[in-house]
Amino acid sequence: MHIAILTLTFSLPGCSSLKEKRHRMGGLHARFGNTPSVAVCESDGRARHDASEWTFVIVGLSKREVESQCSQIEEKLERTVDARVMNVEREFV
C-alpha cells in the first residue's frame, strides 16, 4: 500500500468574499472526494477569501499508480479552478 499527501496552495486575486471563494473553488470536495482512493479537505485558509489550501490523501497499490493520480489531480485543478496555484507539495508516507 502506498500513500501520498498532495497539498496545493491557491491564491484568489480579486476575490472579495467567502461566498465568491466557494464559487471560484467550485466544489473540490464533491469532485474528488467521491473517488474511493482519495480523501480531500480544505486544510488552511478557511477564513480567508483571497487564499486557500487543499490537501488530498491518495492511496494506491503501487507508487506509480499514486503518482499518476497526483498528477491527474494537479492537472485537473489547474484547468478547472478559478485561482492561481501558488505551491504544490507531495509527500509519500
Backbone bond lengths (Angstrom), bond angles and torsions (degrees), N, CA, C in turn:
res aa  C-N    CA-C-N  psi(-1)  N-CA   C-N-CA  omega(-1)  CA-C   N-CA-C  phi
1 M - - - 1.454 - - 1.523 107.99 -
2 H 1.327 116.27 132.39 1.465 122.51 178.68 1.525 108.89 -120.63
3 I 1.331 115.02 141.23 1.456 121.27 -176.67 1.526 109.10 -131.23
4 A 1.334 115.74 133.79 1.467 121.32 174.27 1.513 109.10 -124.15
5 I 1.319 114.48 145.19 1.456 121.43 172.90 1.523 106.16 -114.02
6 L 1.311 115.23 115.53 1.460 122.87 -177.99 1.523 108.09 -109.62
7 T 1.329 117.04 119.88 1.457 121.33 -178.37 1.526 109.15 -121.71
8 L 1.321 115.57 126.51 1.459 121.51 179.51 1.521 109.55 -120.38
9 T 1.329 115.30 133.78 1.456 121.52 177.28 1.521 107.79 -107.97
10 F 1.323 115.52 130.71 1.459 121.95 -176.91 1.520 110.52 -116.52
11 S 1.317 115.25 146.52 1.455 122.53 169.89 1.523 106.68 -111.31
12 L 1.313 116.19 136.25 1.463 121.54 -179.89 1.527 108.85 -117.79
13 P 1.339 117.36 77.75 1.461 119.48 -178.13 1.532 111.88 -62.61
14 G 1.317 114.55 136.07 1.460 119.90 178.76 1.508 115.20 80.02
15 C 1.307 117.84 -0.35 1.461 121.32 179.98 1.533 108.42 -77.08
16 S 1.339 116.20 124.47 1.458 119.41 -172.04 1.527 115.32 -109.83
17 S 1.334 117.55 -1.86 1.466 118.71 179.85 1.527 110.35 -155.23
18 L 1.328 115.31 161.80 1.460 119.70 176.90 1.521 111.39 -66.82
19 K 1.332 116.63 -31.93 1.460 120.73 177.21 1.536 110.35 -63.37
20 E 1.313 115.93 -44.91 1.470 119.92 177.62 1.531 110.53 -64.27
21 K 1.319 116.34 -38.17 1.466 120.66 178.43 1.527 110.34 -60.12
22 R 1.328 117.53 -46.86 1.469 121.04 178.68 1.523 110.79 -59.00
23 H 1.326 115.98 -41.04 1.467 120.29 179.05 1.526 111.11 -65.55
24 R 1.318 117.14 -44.47 1.464 120.83 -177.46 1.527 112.55 -70.22
25 M 1.313 117.36 -32.76 1.467 119.56 179.42 1.532 110.77 -78.68
26 G 1.303 117.35 -18.61 1.452 123.68 166.32 1.514 119.42 58.72
27 G 1.291 119.38 47.07 1.466 121.77 171.12 1.511 115.70 67.13
28 L 1.323 117.18 47.81 1.470 120.14 -179.96 1.519 111.57 -59.12
29 H 1.318 115.32 -40.03 1.468 118.46 -178.43 1.527 110.72 -61.86
30 A 1.306 117.21 -43.60 1.470 120.78 -179.54 1.524 111.59 -66.81
31 R 1.330 117.14 -37.93 1.471 120.39 -177.61 1.519 113.53 -71.15
32 F 1.324 116.65 -40.59 1.459 119.49 -174.31 1.526 113.54 -105.26
33 G 1.317 117.35 -24.48 1.460 121.12 -177.01 1.517 114.55 -70.59
34 N 1.332 117.58 -15.56 1.465 120.88 179.11 1.521 112.79 -81.22
35 T 1.322 117.25 -11.78 1.458 121.42 177.90 1.521 108.50 -77.56
36 P 1.336 118.69 125.79 1.470 120.78 -175.13 1.528 114.72 -59.14
37 S 1.322 117.95 -27.22 1.466 120.22 -176.57 1.529 113.04 -95.66
38 V 1.350 117.76 8.07 1.463 121.34 -176.97 1.527 110.43 -129.94
39 A 1.333 115.24 133.01 1.466 121.69 170.21 1.524 106.19 -117.45
40 V 1.325 117.30 141.78 1.464 120.82 -175.22 1.525 111.14 -141.80
41 C 1.350 115.07 144.55 1.464 119.54 175.19 1.525 109.29 -156.76
42 E 1.340 115.47 156.32 1.454 119.69 170.84 1.522 105.85 -79.86
43 S 1.322 116.35 112.32 1.457 120.97 -170.22 1.524 114.41 -96.16
44 D 1.323 117.81 -13.95 1.466 120.43 177.67 1.521 108.71 -159.89
45 G 1.303 115.61 156.89 1.460 121.34 176.37 1.510 114.96 81.07
46 R 1.312 117.95 19.07 1.467 120.06 -177.89 1.525 113.03 -59.85
47 A 1.306 117.47 -35.83 1.466 120.45 -177.19 1.525 112.36 -88.69
48 R 1.323 117.43 -8.17 1.468 120.85 -179.73 1.522 109.73 -92.32
49 H 1.308 116.92 140.18 1.461 119.88 178.74 1.527 112.15 -94.10
50 D 1.342 118.39 -13.93 1.463 121.01 -176.09 1.524 114.05 -105.25
51 A 1.339 117.44 3.04 1.467 120.87 -179.16 1.523 109.89 -154.16
52 S 1.334 114.43 157.56 1.455 119.87 179.26 1.522 108.85 -158.20
53 E 1.310 115.83 146.25 1.464 120.90 174.92 1.524 107.94 -126.20
54 W 1.337 115.98 131.09 1.454 121.60 -179.76 1.514 109.43 -122.34
55 T 1.330 116.07 137.64 1.454 121.87 179.37 1.522 109.60 -119.41
56 F 1.327 114.32 134.04 1.459 123.37 179.02 1.525 107.85 -118.54
57 V 1.309 116.79 133.34 1.460 121.63 173.39 1.520 105.97 -110.61
58 I 1.331 115.37 120.80 1.457 121.07 -175.41 1.520 108.79 -116.83
59 V 1.319 115.76 132.07 1.465 122.11 -178.34 1.522 108.91 -121.08
60 G 1.330 116.42 138.53 1.455 119.71 178.37 1.522 111.38 -157.73
61 L 1.315 115.09 168.76 1.461 120.73 -178.13 1.524 112.73 -77.22
62 S 1.340 117.60 -24.66 1.464 120.20 179.22 1.524 109.46 -132.93
63 K 1.316 115.83 154.95 1.465 120.10 178.31 1.523 109.76 -64.27
64 R 1.308 116.85 -36.28 1.466 121.23 178.99 1.529 111.24 -60.97
65 E 1.321 115.95 -43.65 1.470 121.34 178.30 1.531 111.05 -61.11
66 V 1.318 116.22 -44.21 1.464 121.79 -178.87 1.528 110.20 -66.85
67 E 1.335 117.73 -43.30 1.465 121.37 178.37 1.526 110.87 -62.00
68 S 1.321 116.27 -40.97 1.455 121.03 178.78 1.527 110.99 -62.17
69 Q 1.311 116.26 -44.14 1.464 120.21 -179.88 1.533 110.93 -66.01
70 C 1.328 117.71 -37.91 1.468 121.45 176.19 1.530 109.90 -60.43
71 S 1.315 116.77 -45.78 1.466 121.27 179.58 1.522 111.28 -62.32
72 Q 1.319 116.93 -41.57 1.463 120.88 178.88 1.527 111.12 -62.83
73 I 1.318 116.79 -42.00 1.465 121.01 178.95 1.526 109.94 -63.15
74 E 1.333 117.07 -47.31 1.464 121.03 179.33 1.521 111.47 -58.07
75 E 1.319 116.83 -48.33 1.461 121.60 -178.65 1.533 111.57 -61.69
76 K 1.325 116.30 -43.98 1.460 119.88 -179.49 1.527 110.88 -64.78
77 L 1.323 117.17 -40.43 1.461 120.35 179.58 1.524 111.31 -64.55
78 E 1.320 116.78 -41.95 1.465 119.93 -179.73 1.531 111.67 -63.67
79 R 1.331 116.95 -30.47 1.473 121.23 -179.64 1.527 113.24 -83.84
80 T 1.323 117.85 -32.30 1.461 119.76 -166.99 1.528 116.08 -108.92
81 V 1.310 118.37 -17.95 1.465 120.39 -176.01 1.530 109.46 -95.96
82 D 1.329 116.10 135.53 1.458 122.03 179.25 1.531 109.65 -85.94
83 A 1.352 115.07 65.81 1.457 122.22 -179.35 1.530 107.76 -158.55
84 R 1.318 115.56 162.20 1.463 120.66 176.63 1.525 109.53 -93.85
85 V 1.314 116.22 131.96 1.466 120.36 174.25 1.521 106.71 -79.86
86 M 1.321 116.19 117.21 1.462 121.16 -177.29 1.528 112.58 -96.31
87 N 1.319 116.09 -29.97 1.456 119.41 -177.34 1.526 109.42 -156.40
88 V 1.328 115.44 143.25 1.462 122.04 175.57 1.513 107.81 -131.09
89 E 1.327 116.39 128.64 1.459 121.24 176.94 1.524 108.78 -126.03
90 R 1.323 115.82 134.93 1.458 122.09 173.71 1.515 108.52 -120.06
91 E 1.307 115.44 132.19 1.461 121.16 177.45 1.518 108.02 -131.80
92 F 1.324 116.67 129.66 1.462 120.85 177.88 1.518 108.48 -102.98
93 V 1.318 115.61 130.46 1.464 122.24 -177.03 1.509 109.44 -102.32
